[in-house]
Amino acid sequence: MNFTFMIIKRLGSLVVTLVVMSVVIFLLVEIMPGDVAEMILGQSATPESLEALREERGLNDPVFTRYLRWAGGLLQGDLGESIYMRGVPINTLLWRRVGHSMLLALTAFIIFVPLSIFLGIVAGVKAKKTADSIISFLGLATMALPEFVSGVFLISIFAVQLRIFPIISVIPIGESVFSNLDILILPALSITFVMFGYVSRMQRSSMIQVMNSDYIRAAMLKGMPRRYVILRHALKNAMLPTITIIGMNMGWLFGGLIVVETLFAYPGMGSLLMTAIRTRDVPLIEACVLLITVVFAVSTLITDVMYGFLNPRIRFQGDVQ
């Protein structure tokens, strides 16, 4: 199996995964308690008006028919219409919020990836020393803090006490997020706290393993400078498991934005999903959850491709056999 075939196989698995997940998501949303028509019209609505709305929205159709109608719209790029917002296209609601969430995720990524890798390398090179103990303790401490706890902690210090950043991350009417970049800092740091522990500890563990390998010891015995050996030989191999962890956590990061965006009132996809759940806006819930699934699946695919590209043993496995 060569590298190209591996990519094709991963793409096929991605398509199958998305089809299966679309069915699961649709069925899970369908069995949620509550009557959509009653949520829209209110408890005082008459049975006739409720039945008319169900017929208008196709809510009385069989589940299989409704799934095919929904899936067919997805294939055409039509995510449907919001039920609670009375026919507003979901494309209009979702993509602006997705852009905000991606910007927040990118900000967190820019902060935690270089910081985690650098401190993980330092901890691995300085294993069992003071620097390693401090970094390892910070990693364990941040892993134990849920996003809402770290978010409240950051708000208390930097927004309430020091008044450096705003308490909530609301974008003023008529302005864009790019003119209010300070609202991204505290939510991004809340995400960074959790991600830092996973990535830094994986980088530390991988670095220790590589530094104790025979070829690194041989390079040291030949008189090569320690910094040269670390940067030239050890770092590339030590990065492979870390890349896997980063890729696997990117999908989780995008899904974890729900808590952070709700806490900071940030107008992203996570807060939109919470609004959809509260109002039982079925098409909007399905669109948001499916999009999170797509991000997770695509990030996993990209991770597999990058891992194979950086690891010649995987890239040329078929040629060797």
DASUL-V41428 format. One line per field, one symbol per residue. burial: I if it has 24 or more other ideal C-beta (glycine too) atoms within 12 Angstrom, else O. Layout:
BEGIN
burial->???
END
This chain:
BEGIN
burial->OOIOOIOOOIOOOIOOIIOOIIIOIIOOIIOOOOOIIIIIIOOOOOOOOIOOIIOOIIIOOOOOOIIOOIIOIIOOOOIIIIIIOOOOOIOOIIOOIIOIIIIIIOIIIOIIIOIIIIIIIIIIIOIOOOOIOOIIOIIOOIIOIOIOOIIOOIIOOOIOOOOOIIIIIOIOOOOOIOOOOOIIIIIIIIIIIIIIIIIIIIIIIIIIOIIOOOOIOOOOOOOOOOOOIIOOIIIOIIIIIIIIIIIIIIIIIIIIIIIIIIIIIIIIIIIIIIIIIOIIIIIIIIIIIIIIIIIIIIIIIIIIIIIIOIOOOIOOOOOOO
END
